Amino acid sequence: MAEHQQQRQPLAHQVAKAATAVTAGGSLLVLSGLTLAGTVIALTIATPLLVIFSPVLVPAAITIFLLITGFLASGGFGAAAITVLSWIYRYVTGRHPPGADQLDQARMKLASKAKEMKDRAEQFGHQHLTGPQSS
């Protein structure tokens, strides 16, 4: 008899799950249908108003879009500037921010190439100066 109750309990549990899922799904389906109907009714009522006021609304929407885009871009550039300034401050104070090693390597490569080019220019200058005197 205990085995019979254990077999029925999972079945009852499955039925409860299914009933809960059907109830939740059905109520959400009804809500989505009501939302769709409300949207269609609102568009039916608002369309003539949008057509009448479109010469005012379209430029206003474009202006608002440009203002919002400008403020977002300004905020993004400000955040980037603060991040860069923070990184530079940590680099200068010796806190070793991420990428400092790569920057040091690049600086060393540039310095060695600059020294190499300086040496070549000096050699070229000496050859150029000594060349016309011997001719």
Backbone as a ProteinNet text record, in pm:
[ID]
protein_1_A
[PRIMARY]
MAEHQQQRQPLAHQVAKAATAVTAGGSLLVLSGLTLAGTVIALTIATPLLVIFSPVLVPAAITIFLLITGFLASGGFGAAAITVLSWIYRYVTGRHPPGADQLDQARMKLASKAKEMKDRAEQFGHQHLTGPQSS
[TERTIARY]
81.9	0	87.5	205	295.9	351.6	376.3	424.5	318.6	193	83.8	74.6	95.4	89.1	209.1	327	444.4	426.4	358.3	334.7	230.1	131.9	27	79.7	170.9	219.7	290.8	379.2	439.2	335.1	232.7	127.1	51.6	20.7	-48.8	39.6	167.3	261.4	266.5	265.8	267.1	138.9	27.1	-101.2	-101.2	-47.9	-42.8	46.3	158.2	246.7	175.3	107.8	38.6	-72.7	-147.9	-256.1	-200.9	-90.1	-28.6	20.9	84.4	135.5	21.9	-88.3	-201.8	-265.4	-277.5	-336.7	-250.1	-119.8	-30.4	-24.3	-10	-3.7	-132.2	-245.2	-373.4	-394.6	-359.6	-378.3	-285.4	-163.6	-72.8	-120.9	-178.9	-233.7	-349.7	-437.3	-548.9	-495.9	-395	-338.6	-275.4	-205.6	-146.6	-254.7	-363.9	-475.2	-537.7	-556	-611.6	-516.6	-388.1	-290.2	-293.1	-302.6	-311.9	-437.1	-549.5	-673.7	-664.4	-606.7	-590.6	-499.6	-393.2	-301.2	-369.3	-447.5	-518.2	-617.8	-691.7	-788.6	-716.9	-608	-533.9	-476.7	-424.3	-373.1	-484.7	-601.7	-715.7	-758.1	-755.1	-794.6	-683.5	-556.9	-445.7	-397.5	-425.4	-373.6	-419	-546	-583.4	-512	-494.6	-424.3	-277.9	-214.4	-75.3	-61.6	-157.3	-151.5	-168.9	-260.6	-285.1	-163.6	-103	5.1	145.5	156.4	287.5	383	337	433.3	501.4	441.1	501	575	518.1	573.7	703.6	714	834.7	957.9	954.6	1072.8	1100.3	994.6	1014.3	1081	1038.7	1099.2	1245.3	1275.1	1413.6	1498.9	1444.2	1517.6	1543.8	1442.9	1459	1560.9	1554.9	1651.6	1794.1	1813.5	1947.4	1995.1	1904.3	1942.9	1985.1	1905.3	1937.6	2069.1	2087.7	2212.3	2332.1	2315.6	2423.7	2459.1	2356.8	2383.8	2448.5	2402.7	2463.5	2608.2	2633.6	2770.7	2859.6	2807.8	2885.1	2917.1	2819.4	2843.1	2943.7	2934.6	3030.3	3171.6	3185.3	3318.2	3372.6	3285.3	3328.5	3375.6	3300.7	3341.2	3474.3	3491.7	3618.2	3733.2	3709.3	3814.5	3851.6	3752.7	3780.5	3858.9	3822.9	3895	4040.7	4061.5	4198.2	4278.9	4219.1	4290.4	4323	4231.1	4257.4	4372.4	4374.3	4483	4615.3	4617.3	4741.9	4788.5	4697.1	4734.1	4796.8	4734.2	4790.3	4926.3	4944.1	5072.6	5180.5	5146.8	5245.8	5282.4	5184.7	5213.9	5275.8	5293.8	5363.1	5276.5	5146.7	5057.1	5044.7	5109.7	5115.4	4975.7	4907.6	4776	4788.7	4678.6	4683.5	4735.3	4827.2	4883.1	5007.3	5051.6	5170	5295.2	5303.8	5420.2	5429.5	5315.9	5315.4	5355	5309.5	5346	5496.3	5550.9	5695.6	5775.8	5731.5	5801.2	5795.4	5678.7	5665.1	5753.6	5759.9	5844.5	5991	6033.4	6172.1	6203.8	6111.1	6132.4	6144.5	6054.1	6060.6	6190.9	6234.9	6359.7	6478.2	6481.7	6593.9	6593	6473.8	6466.3	6506.1	6465.4	6503.6	6654.2	6716.9	6863.1	6930.7	6876	6932.4	6923.8	6808.8	6792.5	6883.8	6904.1	6995.3	7137.9	7178.3	7311.6	7327.8	7227.6	7233.2	7241	7163.1	7166.2	7303.1	7364.1	7498.8	7599.2	7590.1	7680.5	7661.1	7534.6	7505.9	7559.5	7543.6	7594.4	7744.7	7814.4	7960.5	8004.9	7937.1	7972.1	7945.8	7835.8	7799.9	7897.8	7941.7	8036	8175.7	8218.8	8351.6	8357.1	8249.7	8247.3	8286.2	8228.4	8263.4	8403.2	8458.5	8592.8	8698.9	8679.2	8780.2	8772.6	8664.1	8651.1	8729.8
-117.8	0	125.8	120.2	233.1	255.8	147.1	162.1	227.9	199.5	255.1	406.7	453.5	596	668.9	604	668	685	588.9	601.3	708.7	724.5	824.7	964.5	975.9	1107.2	1176.1	1108.7	1176.5	1214.4	1130.4	1163.3	1287.1	1293.4	1410.7	1535	1515.5	1626.4	1675.9	1583.1	1620.5	1692.4	1646.3	1710.9	1852.8	1870	2003.5	2095.5	2042.7	2122.4	2163.6	2068.8	2097.4	2198.6	2184.1	2278.6	2419	2427.9	2557.9	2619.2	2538.1	2588.5	2634.6	2556.7	2594.9	2723.2	2736.3	2857.2	2979.6	2967.2	3080.8	3114.3	3012.1	3035.2	3094.3	3042.7	3094.6	3239.4	3272.5	3411.5	3505	3461.2	3545.1	3559	3453.5	3460.2	3558.4	3557.1	3652	3794.8	3814.9	3948.4	3996.9	3909.2	3950.3	3984.1	3910.6	3942	4076.6	4104.2	4233.9	4347.8	4324.8	4426	4452.2	4346.5	4362.1	4439.4	4405.1	4475.6	4622.3	4650.4	4789.5	4866.8	4802.6	4868.9	4901.7	4809.5	4833.4	4947.2	4948.4	5055.9	5190.1	5192.8	5317.9	5368.9	5279.4	5322.1	5373.5	5310.2	5353.7	5494.8	5522.4	5655.6	5757.8	5718.1	5812.4	5841.9	5757	5776.3	5908.5	5945.3	6075.3	6192.6	6183	6289.5	6297.4	6181.5	6180.3	6239.9	6213.4	6268.5	6420.2	6467.6	6611.8	6683.8	6627.1	6695.4	6654	6575.6	6528	6639.9	6751.8	6858.6	6915.6	6900.2	6947.3	6834.3	6715.1	6603.3	6549.8	6543.7	6486.7	6572.1	6704.2	6782.8	6779.4	6775.5	6767.2	6634.9	6525.8	6394.8	6392.5	6452.7	6457.5	6540.1	6652.9	6738.1	6665.3	6598.6	6523.8	6412.2	6342.6	6236.4	6291.1	6405.2	6463.5	6511.6	6568	6610.6	6492.3	6387.2	6269	6206.7	6198	6142.7	6227.8	6359.4	6448.1	6432.3	6425.4	6408	6273.6	6167.4	6036.3	6034	6094.7	6100	6180.7	6292.2	6375.4	6298.6	6227.7	6146.9	6036	5973	5867.3	5920.4	6035.8	6095.1	6138.1	6190.4	6228.6	6109.6	5999.4	5877.5	5825	5830.3	5785.8	5875.1	6006.2	6097.9	6073	6049.9	6021.7	5891.9	5791.7	5664.5	5683	5758.1	5780.6	5860.2	5964.7	6044.5	5961.9	5874.9	5787.1	5692.7	5636.6	5546.4	5620.7	5742.2	5820.3	5851.2	5887.5	5917.2	5795.2	5677.7	5555.5	5522.2	5549.2	5521.4	5613.9	5741.5	5839.6	5816.5	5776.4	5754.9	5618.7	5536.7	5409.2	5294.7	5304.4	5196.1	5084.4	5096.9	4992.7	4952.1	5039.8	5004.5	4901.7	4840.6	4742.2	4806.8	4740.3	4789.3	4873.3	4895.5	4978.3	4912	4779.9	4708.2	4727.7	4716.3	4734.3	4876.5	4973.8	5112	5133	5072.4	5085.2	5020.7	4904.5	4838.8	4924.4	4980.8	5065.8	5189.1	5247.5	5364.3	5329	5211.6	5169.2	5146.5	5084.2	5062.7	5195.3	5289.4	5419.7	5491.2	5483.9	5549.6	5487.3	5354.3	5289.9	5324	5327.6	5364.2	5509.7	5597	5737.9	5753.3	5680.9	5686.8	5633.1	5523.9	5465.4	5564.8	5630.3	5727.1	5847.9	5889.6	6000.4	5964.3	5842.2	5796.9	5792.5	5743.2	5738.6	5879.3	5971.3	6108.8	6170.9	6142.5	6194.6	6136.2	6007.8	5944.8	6005	6024.1	6083.2	6225.4	6299.6	6437	6440.8	6350.7	6346.8	6307.6	6212	6170.7	6283.8	6355.5	6464.4	6580.1	6607.8	6717.5	6682.4	6559.9	6520.5	6492.1	6461.7	6429.3	6544.3	6664.3	6773.5	6826.7	6813.6	6865.1	6782.1	6652.5	6569.2	6576.8	6629.4	6635.1	6740.8
0	0	0	67.1	68.6	-70.7	-145.6	-282.8	-369.6	-346.5	-424.2	-399.6	-276.6	-246.8	-308.4	-308.8	-368	-517.9	-583.4	-726.7	-755.4	-670.9	-692.7	-660.9	-565.6	-527.4	-643.9	-716.6	-831.5	-936.7	-954.9	-1050.4	-1004.4	-875.2	-823	-835.7	-812.7	-824.9	-969.5	-1064.3	-1205.7	-1245.5	-1192.3	-1222.6	-1166.4	-1045.3	-985.7	-1068.2	-1115.4	-1200.6	-1328.6	-1391	-1515.9	-1494.6	-1386.8	-1359.1	-1335	-1263.6	-1238.8	-1369.5	-1452.9	-1580.1	-1670.9	-1676.7	-1760.7	-1708.7	-1577.8	-1520.1	-1549.1	-1524.4	-1549	-1698.2	-1781.2	-1925	-1979.3	-1933.6	-1979.7	-1938.9	-1815.1	-1772.2	-1848.9	-1874.7	-1953.5	-2098.2	-2151.8	-2286.5	-2292.9	-2191.6	-2186.4	-2175.3	-2089.6	-2076.3	-2206.2	-2278.7	-2405.5	-2508.1	-2508.4	-2598.5	-2565.9	-2436.5	-2396.4	-2433.9	-2418.6	-2455.7	-2605.7	-2684.5	-2829.4	-2867.6	-2808.3	-2839.4	-2799.5	-2683.6	-2640.7	-2733.1	-2780.6	-2872.4	-3004.6	-3056.9	-3183.2	-3167.5	-3056.3	-3033	-3017.6	-2943.5	-2924.4	-3056.3	-3139.7	-3269.8	-3359.7	-3353.5	-3434.6	-3395.1	-3266.8	-3220	-3245.9	-3227.8	-3234.5	-3376	-3472.4	-3607.8	-3669.4	-3663.1	-3719.8	-3649.9	-3519.4	-3447.5	-3489.7	-3509	-3553.3	-3693.1	-3780.8	-3916	-3911.5	-3827.3	-3818.3	-3759.8	-3654	-3584	-3631.2	-3738.4	-3781.8	-3822.7	-3881.1	-3912.1	-3787.6	-3671.4	-3547.8	-3477.6	-3481.3	-3405.2	-3463.5	-3595.4	-3657.9	-3627.3	-3648.2	-3611	-3460.3	-3379.9	-3234.9	-3198.2	-3260.1	-3232.1	-3276.3	-3391.8	-3439.1	-3343.4	-3298.2	-3204.4	-3073.3	-3021.2	-2895.7	-2913.5	-3027.8	-3054.9	-3057.4	-3124.7	-3131.6	-2995.1	-2915.7	-2781.1	-2694.2	-2698.4	-2617.6	-2664.2	-2796.2	-2849.9	-2808.1	-2812.5	-2771.8	-2625.2	-2539.5	-2396.7	-2368.1	-2435	-2414.9	-2464.1	-2579.4	-2630.9	-2536.9	-2488.4	-2396.7	-2268.6	-2216.3	-2096.8	-2122.1	-2237.8	-2272.5	-2286	-2352.6	-2366.1	-2230.9	-2145.1	-2010.8	-1930.4	-1939.1	-1867.4	-1921	-2052.7	-2111.6	-2065.1	-2059.7	-2015.7	-1869.9	-1785.8	-1644.5	-1631.5	-1711.1	-1706.8	-1749.1	-1856.7	-1905.4	-1803.3	-1746.6	-1647.2	-1523.2	-1484.3	-1370.3	-1400.9	-1522.1	-1561.3	-1560.6	-1616.7	-1620	-1478.8	-1390.5	-1252.1	-1185.1	-1205	-1145.8	-1206.3	-1335.1	-1400	-1346.3	-1334.2	-1288.9	-1142.7	-1060.1	-917.8	-892.3	-995.8	-980.5	-931.8	-947.9	-903.3	-1005.4	-1120	-1223.1	-1272.8	-1349.2	-1404	-1515.8	-1557.6	-1666.1	-1795	-1861.4	-1986.7	-1969.6	-1844.8	-1821.7	-1878.3	-1869.4	-1923.8	-2075	-2142.9	-2287.8	-2324.3	-2246.3	-2271.7	-2252.6	-2147.3	-2123.6	-2236.1	-2284.1	-2394.9	-2520.7	-2548.5	-2667.4	-2654.1	-2534.3	-2511.9	-2534.5	-2486.3	-2505.4	-2653.5	-2726.9	-2870.2	-2943.8	-2910.6	-2976	-2943.5	-2818.7	-2780	-2853.1	-2864.9	-2933.9	-3082.8	-3143.9	-3286	-3306.3	-3214	-3225.8	-3215.2	-3122	-3107.2	-3232.9	-3287	-3409.2	-3525.7	-3539.1	-3647.6	-3626.8	-3501.8	-3472.2	-3513.9	-3479.5	-3517.8	-3669.5	-3738.8	-3886.2	-3943.7	-3885.5	-3935.8	-3913.1	-3800.3	-3774.4	-3872.9	-3899.7	-3996	-4134.6	-4172.2	-4302.4	-4309.1	-4197.9	-4194.4	-4206.7	-4137.7	-4147.1	-4287.9	-4349.3	-4485.7	-4582.5	-4559.9	-4650.1	-4637.6	-4515.3	-4495.7	-4546	-4525.3	-4568.7	-4717.5	-4778.6	-4921.6	-5010.3	-5002.3	-5092.4	-5067.9	-4947	-4919.8	-4992.1	-5004.2	-5068.2	-5219	-5279.1	-5423.2	-5485
[MASK]
+++++++++++++++++++++++++++++++++++++++++++++++++++++++++++++++++++++++++++++++++++++++++++++++++++++++++++++++++++++++++++++++++++++++

